[in-house]
Amino acid sequence: MACRTPAEVVEAMGGVCVVKTGLPWRKLLVSGFLAGAYIGLGGLLAIVIGRGVAPTLVGDVRFNGLGRFLFAAVFPVGLMLVVVAGAELFTGNTAVVMPGVLSGRAPVRGLLRNWGLSYLGNFAGALFVAYALSYLTGLCAAEPYLGAVRAMAAEKAALSFGAAFWRGVGCNWLVCLAVWMAAAADDVAGKLLAVWFPIMAFVGLGFEHSVANMFFIPNGMLYGAGVSAGQFLLRNLLPVTLGNIVGGAFFVGFIHWWLHGRPSSKP
């Protein structure tokens, strides 16, 4: 199985950055919508599979670990779709566009434009899945799913700012490492394998992903969770987004460019 070196991955990311920062805004928004929808679909699958383990024994602690693992094991399908089918995911882009900007191949304004428009597109795609494919279909309308989606939304909105921020850092460190390793692989099987382990790890650890929460919390709200829009946006999405930026842009994008990149690279 062919694999690029760390230096080759950083160099490749520089070229990807030029493409991503040059996308027309319409394509960036639509591609962002697809990425948000893909992550939402992974989240919906995780709920149906992971929270559906032994419905009559949901309160039995013996099944908590199994349900948590199954939830984490199937959620990576969302990022697999993003990586292989191609879409603009804000969390992954926090790292991907950094080498090109740091080496002077793309301007900072291109980075901010990419992050901003992909974030808006992701939000729209995640909300679409929550409303059209979860709420209107009634997939989570019965137990154990109903109680699970309500509790998930409430738990996420109840996190302190600091806890949500650092869970966001840990999450996107792993997410961007998944994207980084997928870029090192030349075949689809290698990319899927590279994505699965880090994404399974961040979900199993209980870290916070801003785009996933654009699905999970509104989904719980649609099913009656006692969470307000202000709690969703300020108590969870804001600190998690900031943490995701630090985890991806600094711990992956910047550090890997500093270790393996060439600051003098030109277009």
C-alpha positions in Angstrom: 0.0 0.0 0.0 1.7 3.2 -1.2 2.1 6.0 1.3 3.5 9.5 1.0 6.1 10.8 3.5 5.1 13.6 6.0 7.0 16.1 3.9 5.2 15.0 0.7 1.8 15.3 2.5 2.7 18.9 3.6 3.7 19.8 0.0 0.5 18.2 -1.4 -1.5 20.2 1.1 0.0 23.4 -0.2 -1.4 22.6 -3.7 -4.8 21.7 -2.2 -4.8 25.0 -0.4 -4.5 26.9 -3.6 -7.5 25.1 -5.1 -9.6 25.4 -1.9 -9.0 29.1 -1.5 -9.7 29.8 -5.1 -13.1 28.0 -5.3 -16.0 30.2 -6.5 -18.3 31.1 -3.5 -21.2 29.2 -5.0 -19.3 25.9 -5.3 -17.8 26.4 -1.9 -21.2 26.8 -0.3 -22.7 23.8 -2.1 -19.7 21.7 -1.4 -19.9 22.8 2.3 -23.6 21.8 2.3 -22.7 18.3 1.1 -20.0 18.0 3.8 -22.4 19.0 6.5 -25.0 16.6 5.2 -22.5 13.8 5.1 -21.5 14.4 8.7 -25.1 14.6 9.7 -25.8 11.2 8.0 -22.9 9.7 9.9 -24.4 11.1 13.1 -27.9 9.8 12.3 -26.5 6.3 11.6 -24.6 6.4 14.8 -27.7 7.2 16.8 -29.7 4.4 15.1 -27.0 1.8 15.5 -25.3 2.8 18.8 -28.3 3.9 20.7 -30.4 0.9 19.5 -28.3 -1.7 21.3 -30.5 -3.9 23.6 -33.4 -1.4 23.8 -35.1 -3.2 26.7 -31.8 -3.0 28.7 -30.8 0.5 28.0 -30.2 1.3 31.6 -28.0 -1.8 32.1 -24.4 -0.6 32.5 -23.1 -3.8 30.9 -24.4 -2.4 27.5 -23.0 1.1 27.8 -19.6 0.2 26.5 -20.9 -1.7 23.6 -23.4 1.0 22.6 -20.7 3.6 22.9 -18.3 1.6 20.7 -20.9 1.0 18.0 -21.8 4.7 18.0 -18.1 5.5 17.5 -17.6 2.7 15.0 -20.1 3.8 12.4 -19.9 7.6 12.8 -16.7 7.8 10.6 -18.8 7.1 7.4 -19.5 10.9 7.3 -15.8 11.8 7.0 -15.2 8.9 4.6 -17.8 10.4 2.3 -16.2 13.8 2.6 -12.7 12.5 1.8 -13.5 10.1 -1.0 -16.5 11.8 -2.7 -15.0 15.3 -2.1 -16.6 18.1 -0.1 -15.6 21.2 1.9 -15.6 20.4 5.6 -14.8 23.3 7.9 -13.0 21.3 10.5 -10.7 19.5 8.1 -10.0 22.8 6.3 -8.7 24.4 9.4 -5.6 22.2 8.9 -5.6 21.6 5.2 -5.3 25.2 4.1 -2.6 26.2 6.7 0.6 24.9 4.9 -0.3 26.8 1.7 -1.0 30.1 3.6 2.1 29.7 5.8 4.4 29.1 2.8 2.9 32.1 0.9 1.0 30.1 -1.8 -2.4 31.6 -0.8 -3.4 34.7 1.1 -4.9 34.8 4.6 -8.1 36.3 3.3 -8.5 33.1 1.2 -8.2 31.0 4.3 -10.8 33.1 6.1 -13.1 33.0 3.1 -12.8 29.2 2.9 -13.4 28.7 6.6 -16.4 31.1 6.7 -18.2 29.8 3.6 -17.6 26.1 4.3 -18.8 26.7 7.9 -22.1 28.2 6.6 -22.5 25.4 4.1 -21.8 22.8 6.7 -24.4 24.3 9.0 -27.1 24.2 6.2 -26.3 20.6 5.3 -26.4 19.4 8.9 -29.7 21.2 9.6 -31.2 19.7 6.4 -30.4 16.2 7.6 -31.7 16.9 11.1 -35.0 18.2 9.8 -35.7 16.4 6.6 -34.0 13.0 7.1 -34.4 12.6 10.8 -37.4 14.7 12.1 -39.7 14.4 9.0 -39.0 10.7 8.7 -39.6 10.1 12.4 -36.4 7.9 12.8 -35.9 9.1 16.3 -39.5 9.5 17.4 -39.7 6.3 19.4 -37.6 5.0 22.3 -34.8 4.4 22.9 -33.9 7.0 20.3 -36.2 9.7 21.5 -34.7 9.9 25.0 -31.2 9.5 23.6 -31.3 12.4 21.2 -32.9 14.7 23.8 -30.3 13.7 26.4 -27.5 14.1 23.9 -28.5 17.7 23.1 -29.0 18.6 26.7 -25.6 17.2 27.8 -23.8 19.0 25.0 -25.5 22.3 25.9 -24.7 21.9 29.6 -20.9 21.7 29.1 -18.9 24.6 30.6 -17.1 26.9 28.1 -13.7 25.4 29.0 -14.8 21.8 28.8 -16.4 22.4 25.4 -13.4 24.3 24.1 -10.9 21.6 25.1 -13.1 18.8 23.9 -13.2 20.7 20.6 -9.3 20.9 20.6 -9.0 17.1 21.1 -11.7 16.3 18.5 -10.2 18.3 15.6 -6.7 17.3 16.4 -7.8 13.7 15.7 -10.1 14.7 12.8 -7.4 16.6 11.0 -4.9 13.7 11.6 -7.4 11.5 9.9 -7.5 13.9 6.9 -3.7 14.1 7.0 -3.2 10.4 6.9 -5.9 9.9 4.2 -3.9 12.3 2.1 -0.8 10.1 2.6 -2.7 7.1 1.0 -2.9 6.6 -2.7 -5.9 4.2 -2.8 -9.4 4.3 -1.5 -8.9 1.4 1.0 -6.0 3.2 2.5 -7.9 6.4 2.8 -10.9 4.7 4.5 -8.6 2.9 7.0 -6.8 6.1 7.8 -10.1 7.9 8.5 -11.7 5.2 10.6 -9.3 4.9 13.6 -8.9 8.6 14.5 -12.6 9.4 14.0 -13.7 6.3 16.0 -11.3 7.5 18.7 -12.6 11.1 19.0 -16.2 9.9 19.2 -15.4 7.1 21.7 -13.6 9.6 23.9 -16.6 12.0 23.9 -14.8 15.0 22.2 -16.8 17.7 20.5 -17.1 18.3 16.7 -18.7 21.6 15.7 -20.2 20.3 12.4 -21.5 17.1 14.1 -23.1 19.3 16.8 -24.8 21.3 14.1 -26.7 18.1 13.6 -26.9 16.5 17.0 -28.2 19.5 19.0 -30.8 20.8 16.5 -31.9 17.2 16.0 -32.5 16.9 19.8 -34.2 20.2 19.8 -36.6 19.2 17.0 -37.6 16.2 19.2 -38.3 18.3 22.2 -35.0 18.7 24.1 -35.0 21.6 26.5 -32.3 23.5 24.8 -32.7 27.0 23.5 -31.0 28.5 20.4 -28.9 30.7 22.6 -27.6 27.7 24.6 -26.9 25.8 21.5 -25.0 28.6 19.8 -23.2 30.2 22.8 -22.8 27.4 25.3 -21.7 24.7 22.8 -21.1 25.8 19.2 -19.0 28.8 19.9 -16.4 27.2 22.3 -16.3 24.0 20.3 -15.7 25.9 17.0 -12.8 27.8 18.7 -11.4 24.6 20.0 -11.7 22.9 16.6 -9.7 25.8 15.0 -6.9 25.4 17.6 -6.9 21.6 17.3 -6.8 21.6 13.5 -4.9 24.8 12.5 -2.3 24.7 15.2 -1.7 21.1 16.3 -1.9 19.7 12.8 -1.6 22.4 10.1 1.0 24.6 11.7 3.1 22.1 13.5 3.3 19.7 10.6 4.2 22.5 8.2 6.9 23.7 10.7 8.3 20.2 11.0 8.1 19.1 7.4 7.3 22.1 5.2 9.4 24.5 3.2 8.6 28.1 4.2 10.1 29.5 1.0 7.7 27.5 -1.3 6.2 29.6 -4.1 3.2 28.9 -6.3 
